[in-house]
Amino acid sequence: MAEPLPSAAERPRTVAGGRWLRVAVVASAALTLLELLWEAWLAPLRPGGSWLVLKALPLALLWPAVARGGLKPRQVLAFALLPYFAEALVRGVTEAGRHALVAGTAAALAALAFAALVLSFRAERRGRRR
């Protein structure tokens, strides 16, 4: 029978993996806040805000578990970031002015968080091999 997976506290962390995880946590928190502000005040789709502000909810729900270092939440976040990146890229190209600037910032944060997650996974895998 297979041995159970170690908890987040027992899993070996490399220094590089921990650094990348911190970058991913900060970038995802910043993206969550930007998504809320984007649709509420900065550049809403409709004046006065819209229901699209709820698109930040999945990020907000995942953030505490990712900050604790759980493997599954980080995997889910890695997949969840791709639609945020795609939407920001599309809106950055199709809209002008402040809307494009906010969209470009969201795309950069999503890409940074995704890259940091991938690099933290790689660093942890290397740490387990040793």
MIBADREN-405223 format. One record per atom (N, C-alpha, C): y negated, x, z negated. Coordinates in steps of 0.05 Angstrom, whole numbers, plus 5000, padded with zeros to 4 digits. Example, Ala and Ser with C-alpha at 12.3 -4.5 7.8 and 13.67 -1.06 7.14 Angstrom:
511452644844 509052464844 506652644844 504552574858 502152734857 499952584843 
***
This chain:
502450175000 500050005000 497550185000 495450095013 493050255016 491550264990 490350494985 488750534961 486050394965 485050254944 482450114947 480150314952 478250214966 475850374972 474250424947 473150664944 471450714920 468850554921 467850494897 465350344896 463050534905 460650414908 458350574918 457750794899 458150754873 457550964853 459551194854 462051134862 464151334862 464351484889 463151364910 463351484936 461751744937 462851954948 461452214949 458952194966 456752284956 454252294971 453452574976 452752635001 451752895007 448652885003 447453115001 444553114997 443252995022 444153075046 442952975070 443452675073 445852585066 446452295067 444652135049 444152235025 442352095006 439452095016 438652305029 435852315040 435552105062 437552105080 437351915102 437551625092 439151585071 439351315060 436651225049 435251415035 432651345024 430651275047 430751425069 429051375092 429651095103 432251025105 433050765115 432150535097 432350585071 431450375051 428450335054 426950545055 424050515057 423250395083 424450475105 423750365131 424550075133 426849995122 427549715123 425749545105 424949655083 423049505066 420349475080 419449685093 416949665108 417149465132 419449465145 419949275167 419948995156 421148945134 421248675122 418448585116 416848745104 414048675097 412448625123 412848805142 411348775168 412148515182 414648445182 415548195195 414247955181 414147965154 412747745140 409847725148 408547955147 405647955153 405047895182 406847985199 406547945228 406247655235 408147495226 408147205234 406347035216 405547135193 403846985175 400847025181 400047285183 397147345185 396447535208 397847745212 396947965230 396747875259 398947765270 399047685298 401047455302 400547225289 402447005291 402646905320 404946785326 405446675352 403546445357 403046285336 401146065337 399046115316 396546045321 394446085300 395145935274 394746065252 395445945226 398246005217 399746155233 402446225225 404546045237 407046125235 409145955246 411745995230 413745835237 416245845223 417746115228 416846265248 418046525254 417846715230 416246655211 416046825187 418746835173 420446645177 423046645165 424946855177 424146975199 425847175211 426047425193 424347455173 424547675154 426547625132 427447375130 429347305108 431947465108 433347505131 435747665130 435247955120 433048075129 432348345119 431848345089 430348145080 429748125052 432248085035 434147935045 436647885030 438448135030 438348285051 440048525052 438848765037 436248775034 434949015024 435949094996 436248914976 437249014950 439949144951 441749034966 444449144968 444449414983 442749435003 442449695017 441249904998 439349824982 438050004963 440050104942 442049944935 444150024917 446150214930 446050234957 447850414971 450450304980 450750044980 453249914988 453849975017 456350025023 457150085051 456949845069 458149625062 458049385079 455249285085 453449265064 450749185071 449349375090 449849635088 448649825106 449749785134 452349725137 453449675163 452249415175 451949205159 450748955168 447849005177 446449155161 443649215167 443449365194 445249555198 445149705223 445449515247 447149325245 447449125267 445048935268 444048865245 441848665244 439248785255 438849045254 436349165262 436049155293 438149145307 437949155337 436448925348 436948665340 435248455350 432248475343 431748575319 428948615311 427548815329 429049035335 427949235353 427449115381 429448965391 429148845418 426848645419 426548475399 424348285399 421648425398 421448635381 418948785379 418348925405 420349025418 419849165444 418848965465 420148735467 419348535486 416548445480 415948375455 413248285449 411148505452 411948755447 410048975451 409249015480 411148955498 410648995527 409248755539 409848515529 408748265541 406148175529 405448265505 402948165492 400948395493 398448325487 396348525488 394848545461 393348755458 391548785435 393148825409 392148685389 393248715362 396248645361 397048445377 399748355378 401548585387 400748735408 402348955418 402449185397 400349235383 400349445363 402249375340 402249125331 404049045309 406949055319 407448965344 410148975355 411049255358 409349435367 410149725370 410849845343 409349775322 409949875295 412549765285 413149505291 415749395283 418049525298 417649585323 419749715339 420249995328 418150145321 418450415310 419850405283 419150215266 420550195240 423450115243 424049935261 426849855265 428450095276 427350245295 428750475306 429150685284 427050735268 427350935246 429450855226 429450605218 431450505199 434350535211 434650455236 437250475249 438150765251 436450935260 437151225262 437851345235 436351275215 436851375188 439551275177 440151025183 442750925174 445051065188 444851105214 446951245229 447251535219 444951665214 445151935204 446251955175 445751745159 446951745132 449951695134 450851525152 453651485156 455051755165 453751895183 454952145193 455052355171 452952375155 452952565133 455052505112 455352245106 457452175087 460252235098 460652175123 463252235135 463852535134 461852695140 462252985138 462853075109 461552945090 461953015062 464752935053 465952725064 468652645057 470752835069 470152945092 472053125105 472453385090 470453465075 470553725061 472153715036 
***
